[in-house]
Amino acid sequence: MVALGPLRNTVISLIMKRQNLEQCKHIQSIILTSGLSQDTIFLTNFLQLEPLSFSPYYSFLFNTLLFHTTAPNNATTRFFNKMIAAFSTSPYPQTTLLCYSTMRRNGVVPDQHTFPLLLKMFSKSKLEHNPFVLYAQVIRFGLDTDHFVSNALVSAFANSGFMQSAHQVFDQSSLKDVVAWTALINGYVKNDCPSEALKCFVKMRSIGMEVDGVTIVSVLRAAGMAGDTYFGKWVHGFYVSAGRVQLDAYICSALVDMYFKCGHCDDGWKVFDEMPYKNVVSWTALIAGYVKCNKFQDALRVFWEMMLNNILPNEFTLSSVLSACAHIGALDQGRLVHQYIESNRINLNPALGTALVDMYAKCGCIDEAVRVFENLPVKDVYTWTAIVNGLAVHGDALGALNVFSCMLRNGIQPNEVTFTGVLSACSHGGFVDKGKRLFEIMSNVYKLKPNMDHYGCMVDLLGRAGHLEEAKQIIDDMPMKPSPGVLGALFGACMIHKAFEIGEVIGNYLINLQPNHSGRYALLANLYSMSQNWEAAAQVRKLMKGVHVEKTPGYSWIEVNGLIHEFKAFDHSHSESFGVYSILENLTLQLKKLACQVQKNEDLSILESNTDEG
């Protein structure tokens, strides 16, 4: 009999070295012939190797264990519970169902510990299965009245989007403790119902139910989503500052997140600064908060400060940082983050992969975005959507449409954002008929309800092609009131095609709709100037001054040697402003001299021509 103790460590060590396929086959033979495929301790250790979760060799060995593991003759409920627990913490939690199937096939009866472990997988990710599959088994074995099983069911139904069923199980539970209430509150948060979550919390307090730190984290998330600063500050003061719940990194991070989502950046920073202990969750909450508030340079500054403090970033941190790089075009810093991911062998999960694709696309490197996309091991709808949008923005309409077709062939269901990208591609490429067909199949085939962005794309598509009446009809038939952006798209088309009458009507409507928007006045004045209606143009500018509308200053960013420089129109506060304006004045002077020289040459040419004719 082979001693499994030393062998376990040896095999795990070999797997960690990321062997090639031939060596993996040797490891497979050892696992199958030595009895490790039936050893719970080995299985647990193997399945906890999450850094290897997307390695093809890991997947190969994982399939070996999954399809060759057999239960011992004396297998008990406790044995299978351990197996299910091991699989539930692996990168493949859905395989717990296969474990349960093997358990039942061996005639082993589940107990009150089995189903909470099985139901845990619904908190891992969105799965094709739903909790009703297991709910039937719970009823069959009479465990629906068990306190722990009931709480697990509430959480599973809520995480899967079945809030009505979660509430029904909750209402039928004989013992509603803090775990059950928190599961319900967290369910509302996950299903984008923050107001319902806050109401649930108020009801929980009204019956004198105990509140713990996990509850407070969920409530703070709900307050942030609802933008309810008053409620969030009350929770902060009454529970956290007063010491009614123990302060930890997760509560601090939830507070930071809540304040930033409510637009109170200074309060969020203050909470972070006063934290007694800061972990990666805390730093990530601060970085993500700055990104949400469009303070992208602050986000990058905090990230590099975090690295200097030797806090290792996780996938969520890196995704937020890449998003900041994408928004301000910080390509050099984005590439440094990419190098960090590769050198540290960080898993390129769909979320992180999508952030990388989006960063390269928005920084103008569409070829690199495509390369990253093609090399991603796992692509979800957001990843496909990012590359479709990237190609569309770069003017490669055919490329965007081809990727969209490939996406459909791979069985990926498009979402609303995907259709915004492909409709935008049709607009840039002038594919009017294709755009119309896509707009139709969006609702007829994929049952997606068009929103304001989709109508804006269609108006832009038809307007650019000169189908102004058809574009106007789209606006008239919209089920909602058109936004200034949609009307602006038609106004822009009127400028391009010199449809001054329609443009005048829309321009005046936009000014009435947004009387404090300087751009609306400027565009209408430009339209009048194009139609040589100088009096009307002057009247618009006079009106703009009369209502004291000020032009919104423009911002620009440039990255030089890894540093981001921000410039604001008519602002000289930047340290390099004097040099920049000096160069601009010099260039202007040189251009004027060149223009004078060209004019002199033209005059001499005309003079010589007249002399020759004379």
C-alpha positions in Angstrom: 0.0 0.0 0.0 1.5 3.3 -1.1 1.9 5.9 1.7 -0.4 8.7 0.6 0.9 11.4 2.9 4.3 12.1 1.2 2.8 11.3 -2.2 0.1 13.9 -1.9 2.7 16.7 -1.4 4.8 15.4 -4.2 2.0 15.3 -6.8 0.7 18.8 -5.7 4.2 20.1 -6.1 4.4 18.7 -9.6 1.1 20.2 -10.6 2.2 23.6 -9.2 5.2 23.5 -11.6 2.8 23.7 -14.6 4.1 20.7 -16.5 3.5 20.1 -20.2 0.8 17.7 -21.4 3.1 14.7 -21.6 4.2 15.1 -17.9 0.5 15.7 -17.0 -0.3 12.3 -18.3 2.3 10.8 -16.0 0.8 12.7 -13.1 -2.6 11.4 -14.2 -1.3 7.8 -14.1 0.0 8.3 -10.5 -3.3 9.7 -9.4 -5.3 6.8 -10.8 -3.1 4.0 -9.7 -2.1 5.2 -6.3 -5.6 5.8 -4.9 -5.2 9.6 -4.8 -8.4 9.8 -6.9 -10.3 8.6 -3.8 -8.3 10.6 -1.2 -10.4 13.5 0.2 -7.4 15.4 1.6 -5.6 15.3 -1.8 -8.8 16.4 -3.6 -9.2 19.3 -1.2 -5.6 20.4 -1.7 -5.8 20.1 -5.5 -9.1 22.0 -5.8 -7.8 24.9 -3.8 -5.1 25.6 -6.4 -7.1 28.6 -7.7 -4.2 30.4 -9.3 -4.1 27.5 -11.8 -7.8 27.6 -12.5 -7.5 28.6 -16.1 -4.5 26.5 -17.0 -5.2 23.9 -19.7 -3.1 21.3 -17.8 -5.0 22.0 -14.6 -8.2 21.5 -16.5 -6.8 18.2 -17.9 -6.1 16.9 -14.4 -9.3 18.2 -13.0 -11.3 16.2 -15.6 -9.3 13.1 -14.6 -10.4 13.5 -11.0 -14.0 14.3 -11.9 -14.6 11.3 -14.2 -12.4 8.7 -12.5 -13.2 9.3 -8.8 -15.2 6.5 -7.3 -16.7 6.3 -3.8 -15.3 3.8 -1.4 -17.6 0.9 -0.4 -18.0 2.3 3.1 -18.6 5.9 1.9 -20.8 7.8 4.3 -22.8 11.1 4.2 -19.9 12.7 6.0 -17.4 11.5 3.3 -19.6 13.0 0.5 -20.1 16.2 2.4 -16.3 16.7 2.5 -16.2 16.0 -1.2 -18.9 18.5 -1.9 -17.2 21.1 0.4 -13.9 20.6 -1.5 -15.6 21.1 -4.9 -17.6 24.1 -3.6 -14.4 26.0 -2.9 -12.9 25.1 -6.3 -13.0 27.2 -9.5 -15.7 24.8 -10.7 -18.4 25.0 -8.0 -21.1 23.6 -10.3 -19.5 20.2 -10.2 -20.9 19.8 -6.7 -24.1 18.6 -8.4 -22.1 15.8 -10.0 -20.8 14.9 -6.5 -24.4 14.9 -5.2 -25.4 12.7 -8.1 -22.7 10.2 -7.3 -23.7 10.3 -3.6 -27.3 9.4 -4.4 -26.2 6.7 -6.9 -24.3 5.0 -4.1 -27.5 5.1 -2.0 -26.1 7.6 0.5 -28.7 9.8 2.1 -28.0 13.6 2.4 -28.3 15.4 5.8 -28.8 19.0 6.9 -25.2 19.8 6.2 -25.3 18.6 2.5 -27.7 21.1 1.1 -26.1 24.3 2.5 -22.8 23.2 0.9 -24.6 22.5 -2.4 -26.5 25.7 -2.4 -23.3 27.7 -1.8 -22.5 27.4 -5.5 -25.3 29.8 -6.4 -23.3 32.6 -4.8 -20.2 31.8 -6.9 -21.5 32.7 -10.3 -24.5 32.8 -12.6 -25.2 29.2 -13.5 -27.5 27.5 -16.1 -29.1 25.5 -13.2 -31.4 27.2 -10.7 -32.0 26.4 -7.0 -35.3 24.7 -7.8 -33.4 21.6 -8.8 -32.1 21.2 -5.3 -35.3 22.6 -3.6 -37.2 19.5 -4.8 -34.5 17.3 -3.1 -34.8 19.3 0.1 -38.5 18.8 0.2 -38.1 15.1 -0.6 -35.8 14.5 2.4 -37.9 16.7 4.7 -35.2 19.2 5.4 -37.1 22.3 4.3 -37.9 23.1 8.0 -34.2 22.9 9.0 -32.9 26.3 10.1 -29.6 26.1 8.2 -31.1 24.7 5.0 -33.8 27.3 5.0 -31.2 30.2 5.3 -29.2 28.6 2.5 -32.3 28.4 0.3 -33.1 32.1 0.9 -29.6 33.1 -0.1 -29.5 30.7 -3.2 -32.9 32.0 -4.5 -31.9 35.6 -3.9 -28.5 35.2 -5.6 -30.2 33.6 -8.6 -32.7 36.4 -9.1 -35.7 34.6 -7.7 -36.6 37.2 -5.0 -40.2 36.2 -4.7 -39.2 32.6 -4.0 -36.5 33.8 -1.5 -39.2 35.8 0.3 -41.6 32.9 0.3 -39.0 30.6 1.9 -38.1 33.4 4.4 -41.7 33.9 5.4 -42.3 30.1 5.9 -39.1 29.8 8.1 -39.9 29.1 11.7 -36.7 30.8 12.9 -35.8 34.1 11.2 -32.3 35.0 12.6 -29.8 37.6 11.5 -28.5 35.3 8.8 -31.9 34.9 7.2 -32.6 38.7 7.3 -29.1 39.5 5.9 -29.5 37.0 3.1 -32.8 38.7 2.1 -31.3 42.2 2.3 -28.2 41.1 0.3 -30.5 39.5 -2.3 -32.3 42.8 -2.9 -28.9 44.5 -3.2 -27.7 41.9 -5.8 -31.0 42.3 -7.8 -30.6 46.1 -8.0 -33.5 46.8 -5.5 -31.6 49.0 -2.9 -34.8 50.7 -1.7 -36.4 47.3 -0.9 -33.2 46.3 0.9 -33.3 49.4 3.1 -37.0 48.8 3.9 -36.2 45.3 4.9 -33.5 46.5 7.2 -35.9 49.0 8.8 -38.4 46.2 9.4 -35.6 44.0 10.8 -34.7 46.7 13.3 -38.4 47.3 14.2 -38.8 43.8 15.6 -35.6 44.1 17.7 -33.5 41.7 15.6 -29.8 41.7 16.3 -27.6 43.3 13.6 -24.1 42.2 12.9 -21.2 43.4 10.7 -22.3 41.4 7.6 -25.7 43.0 7.7 -24.2 46.5 8.0 -22.0 45.8 4.9 -25.1 44.9 2.9 -27.0 47.9 4.1 -24.2 50.3 3.3 -24.1 48.8 -0.2 -27.8 49.4 -0.5 -27.5 53.0 0.7 -24.7 53.7 -1.8 -26.7 52.2 -4.7 -29.7 54.3 -3.7 -27.6 57.4 -3.3 -29.1 57.8 0.1 -26.3 59.7 2.0 -28.6 60.4 5.0 -29.3 56.8 5.6 -25.6 55.8 5.0 -24.4 58.5 7.5 -26.9 57.3 10.1 -25.7 53.7 9.8 -22.1 55.0 10.0 -22.8 57.0 13.2 -25.3 54.7 15.0 -23.6 51.3 14.3 -20.0 51.9 13.4 -18.9 55.0 15.2 -20.9 54.1 18.3 -19.2 50.7 18.4 -22.4 48.6 18.0 -20.7 46.5 15.4 -17.0 45.6 15.4 -15.1 47.7 12.9 -13.1 45.7 10.4 -11.7 46.1 6.9 -14.9 45.0 5.2 -17.1 47.5 7.0 -14.6 50.3 6.3 -14.5 49.3 2.7 -18.3 49.3 2.5 -18.3 52.8 4.1 -15.7 54.1 1.5 -17.8 52.6 -1.3 -21.0 54.1 0.0 -19.6 57.6 0.3 -18.1 57.6 -3.1 -21.3 56.3 -4.7 -23.1 59.1 -3.0 -20.6 61.6 -4.4 -18.9 62.4 -1.1 -15.3 61.7 -2.1 -13.8 63.6 0.8 -15.8 61.6 3.4 -14.8 58.4 1.6 -11.1 59.4 1.7 -11.4 60.3 5.4 -12.8 56.9 6.3 -10.0 55.2 4.4 -7.3 57.4 5.9 -8.6 56.7 9.5 -8.7 52.9 9.0 -6.5 51.1 11.6 -5.7 48.3 9.1 -5.9 48.5 5.3 -6.0 45.4 3.2 -6.4 44.9 -0.5 -10.2 45.2 -0.2 -9.9 48.6 1.4 -7.5 49.9 -1.2 -9.6 48.5 -4.1 -12.7 50.2 -2.7 -10.9 53.6 -2.7 -9.6 53.1 -6.2 -13.0 52.0 -7.5 -14.6 54.9 -5.8 -12.3 57.4 -7.5 -13.1 55.8 -10.9 -16.8 56.0 -10.2 -16.4 59.7 -9.5 -14.4 60.3 -12.7 -11.3 61.1 -10.6 -9.1 58.9 -12.7 -5.7 60.5 -11.9 -6.5 60.1 -8.2 -7.3 56.4 -8.8 -3.9 55.8 -10.5 -2.1 57.8 -7.7 -3.7 55.6 -5.0 -2.9 52.4 -7.0 0.8 53.2 -7.2 0.8 54.2 -3.5 -0.8 50.9 -2.7 2.0 49.1 -4.6 4.6 51.1 -2.7 2.9 49.8 0.5 3.5 46.2 -0.7 -0.2 45.5 -0.9 -0.7 42.9 -3.7 -3.6 43.9 -6.0 -6.3 41.4 -7.0 -8.4 41.1 -10.2 -10.9 43.7 -9.0 -8.1 46.2 -8.2 -6.5 45.8 -11.6 -9.8 46.0 -13.4 -10.5 49.4 -11.8 -7.0 50.6 -12.5 -7.3 49.6 -16.2 -10.7 51.4 -16.4 -9.0 54.6 -15.1 -6.2 54.2 -17.7 -8.8 53.8 -20.4 -10.7 56.9 -19.5 -7.7 59.3 -19.7 -5.7 57.4 -22.3 -2.9 56.5 -19.9 -1.4 53.9 -22.3 2.0 53.6 -20.6 0.5 52.9 -17.2 -2.0 50.5 -18.7 0.9 48.6 -20.3 2.7 48.5 -16.9 -0.4 46.9 -15.4 -0.6 44.4 -18.2 3.1 43.5 -17.7 2.4 43.1 -13.9 -0.5 40.7 -14.7 1.7 38.6 -17.0 4.8 38.5 -14.8 2.8 37.5 -11.8 0.7 35.0 -13.7 -2.6 36.5 -12.5 -5.6 34.8 -14.0 -7.1 36.7 -16.9 -10.7 36.0 -15.9 -13.5 37.5 -18.1 -13.7 40.7 -16.1 -10.0 41.5 -16.1 -9.7 40.4 -19.7 -12.5 42.8 -20.7 -10.8 45.7 -18.8 -7.6 45.0 -20.7 -9.4 44.9 -24.1 -11.3 48.1 -23.3 -8.1 49.9 -22.1 -6.1 49.2 -25.3 -9.1 50.0 -27.5 -9.8 53.4 -25.8 -6.1 54.2 -25.8 -6.0 53.8 -29.6 -4.2 50.5 -29.8 -7.0 48.4 -31.4 -4.5 45.8 -32.7 -3.3 45.1 -29.2 -6.9 45.0 -28.0 -7.6 42.3 -30.6 -4.5 40.3 -29.7 -5.5 40.3 -26.0 -9.1 39.3 -26.9 -8.0 36.4 -29.1 -5.6 35.1 -26.4 -8.2 35.2 -23.6 -9.0 31.7 -22.3 -12.6 32.6 -21.3 -14.7 35.2 -23.0 -18.2 36.3 -21.8 -20.7 38.7 -23.3 -18.9 41.7 -21.8 -15.6 40.7 -23.4 -17.2 40.3 -26.9 -19.0 43.6 -26.4 -15.8 45.4 -25.5 -14.0 44.3 -28.7 -17.2 45.1 -30.8 -17.4 48.6 -29.4 -13.6 49.1 -29.8 -13.6 48.2 -33.5 -16.7 50.4 -34.0 -15.1 53.4 -32.4 -12.0 52.9 -34.5 -14.1 53.1 -37.6 -13.7 49.4 -38.5 -17.4 48.8 -39.1 -16.9 45.6 -41.0 -14.6 44.2 -38.3 -17.1 45.0 -35.6 -19.9 43.3 -37.5 -17.8 40.2 -38.3 -16.9 39.9 -34.6 -20.6 40.2 -33.7 -21.4 37.4 -36.1 -18.7 35.2 -34.6 -20.0 36.0 -31.2 -23.5 34.7 -32.2 -21.9 31.6 -33.8 -20.2 30.9 -30.4 -23.6 30.9 -28.7 -23.0 34.1 -26.8 -26.3 36.0 -26.2 -25.8 39.7 -26.9 -27.0 42.3 -24.4 -28.2 45.9 -24.8 -24.6 47.3 -24.8 -23.6 44.9 -27.6 -26.3 46.2 -29.8 -25.3 49.8 -29.1 -21.9 48.9 -30.4 -23.0 47.2 -33.6 -25.6 49.9 -34.4 -22.8 52.5 -33.9 -20.6 50.5 -36.2 -23.4 50.5 -38.8 -23.7 54.3 -38.4 -20.0 54.9 -38.9 -19.9 52.5 -41.9 -23.1 53.8 -43.5 -24.7 50.4 -43.4 -28.3 51.6 -43.2 -30.2 48.4 -44.2 -28.0 46.3 -41.9 -28.6 48.7 -39.1 -32.4 48.5 -39.6 -32.3 44.7 -39.6 -30.2 44.6 -36.4 -32.6 47.1 -34.7 -35.5 44.8 -35.6 -33.9 41.5 -34.4 -32.9 43.1 -31.2 -36.4 43.2 -29.9 -38.0 40.5 -32.1 -35.4 37.8 -31.8 -33.4 38.6 -28.6 -36.3 40.2 -26.7 -34.2 43.2 -25.7 -36.1 46.5 -25.3 -34.4 49.4 -27.1 -33.3 52.2 -24.8 -32.3 55.8 -25.4 -28.8 54.8 -26.7 -30.3 52.5 -29.3 -32.7 55.2 -30.6 -29.8 57.6 -30.7 -27.7 55.2 -32.8 -30.6 54.8 -35.2 -31.2 58.5 -35.5 -27.4 59.0 -36.1 -27.4 56.2 -38.7 -30.3 57.6 -40.7 -29.2 61.2 -40.2 -25.7 60.6 -41.5 -27.1 58.9 -44.6 -29.3 61.8 -45.3 -32.6 60.1 -44.4 -33.7 63.0 -42.2 -37.4 62.5 -42.4 -37.0 58.8 -41.5 -34.8 59.8 -38.6 -37.4 62.3 -37.4 -40.0 59.6 -37.6 -37.9 57.4 -35.3 -37.9 60.2 -32.7 -41.7 60.7 -33.1 -42.4 57.0 -32.6 -40.1 56.6 -29.5 -42.0 55.2 -26.5 -40.2 57.7 -24.3 -39.4 61.4 -24.5 -36.3 61.9 -26.6 -33.1 62.9 -24.8 -31.0 66.0 -25.8 -28.4 63.5 -27.1 -30.9 61.9 -29.5 -32.2 65.3 -30.7 -28.5 66.5 -31.0 -27.8 63.6 -33.3 -30.6 64.8 -35.7 -29.4 68.4 -35.3 -25.9 67.3 -36.3 -27.3 65.6 -39.4 -29.2 68.7 -40.3 -25.9 70.7 -40.2 -24.2 68.1 -42.4 -26.9 68.0 -45.0 -27.8 71.7 -44.7 -31.4 71.1 -43.7 -31.7 74.5 -42.1 -35.4 74.5 -41.5 -35.6 71.2 -39.5 -32.3 72.2 -37.8 -33.7 75.5 -36.6 -36.7 73.9 -35.0 -34.6 71.3 -33.2 -32.0 73.8 -32.2 -34.6 76.1 -30.6 -36.2 73.1 -28.9 -32.8 72.1 -27.4 -32.2 75.6 -26.1 -35.6 75.5 -24.3 -34.8 72.0 -23.0 -31.3 72.9 -21.7 -31.2 76.7 -21.3 -27.9 76.5 -19.3 -26.1 74.4 -21.9 -23.6 76.7 -23.7 -23.1 74.2 -26.5 -26.7 74.3 -27.6 -26.5 78.1 -28.3 -23.2 77.7 -30.1 -24.5 75.0 -32.5 -27.7 77.0 -33.3 -25.6 80.1 -33.9 -23.3 78.1 -36.2 -26.4 76.8 -38.1 -27.6 80.4 -38.7 -24.1 81.4 -39.8 -24.0 78.5 -42.3 -27.3 79.6 -43.8 -26.0 83.2 -43.8 -28.7 84.4 -41.4 -26.3 86.7 -39.6 -29.0 88.6 -37.7 -30.4 85.4 -36.2 -26.9 84.2 -35.3 -26.2 87.4 -33.5 -29.6 87.2 -31.7 -28.7 83.7 -30.4 -25.3 84.9 -29.0 -27.0 87.9 -27.5 -29.6 85.6 -25.8 -26.8 83.4 -24.5 -25.2 86.5 -22.8 -28.6 87.7 -21.5 -29.3 84.5 -19.5 -25.6 84.5 -18.3 -24.7 81.1 -19.8 -21.0 80.5 -19.5 -19.1 78.1 -21.8 -18.1 74.9 -20.0 -14.3 74.7 -20.2 -12.9 71.8 -22.1 -10.3 69.4 -20.6 -7.5 67.4 -22.2 -5.0 64.9 -20.9 -1.6 63.9 -22.3 0.7 61.2 -21.0 4.4 62.0 -21.0 6.9 59.5 -19.6 4.2 57.8 -17.6 2.9 61.0 -16.1 -0.6 62.3 -16.8 -0.9 66.0 -17.4 -4.3 67.7 -17.3 -5.1 70.9 -19.2 -8.2 73.1 -18.8 -9.2 75.7 -21.4 -8.3 79.3 -20.4 -6.5 78.0 -17.3 -2.8 78.7 -16.8 -2.3 76.9 -13.5 -0.3 74.0 -15.0 3.4 74.3 -14.3 4.2 74.0 -18.0 1.5 76.4 -19.2 4.0 79.3 -19.9 6.2 77.1 -22.1 3.1 75.6 -23.9 1.6 79.0 -24.7 5.0 80.4 -25.7 5.4 77.5 -28.3 1.8 78.1 -29.5 2.5 81.8 -30.0 5.7 81.1 -31.8 3.9 78.6 -34.1 1.2 81.1 -34.7 3.7 83.7 -35.7 5.5 81.3 -38.0 2.2 80.4 -39.7 1.4 84.1 -40.2 4.9 84.6 -41.8 4.3 81.6 -44.0 0.9 82.8 -45.0 2.3 86.3 -45.9 5.1 84.6 -48.0 2.6 82.5 -49.8 0.4 85.5 -50.5 3.5 87.5 -51.8 4.4 84.6 -54.1 0.8 84.5 -55.4 0.8 88.2 -56.0 4.1 88.1 -57.9 2.9 85.2 -60.0 -0.3 87.1 -61.0 1.9 90.2 -61.7 4.2 88.3 -63.9 1.3 86.7 -65.7 -0.3 90.1 -66.4 3.1 91.4 -67.7 3.5 88.5 -70.1 0.0 89.0 -71.5 0.7 92.8 -71.9 
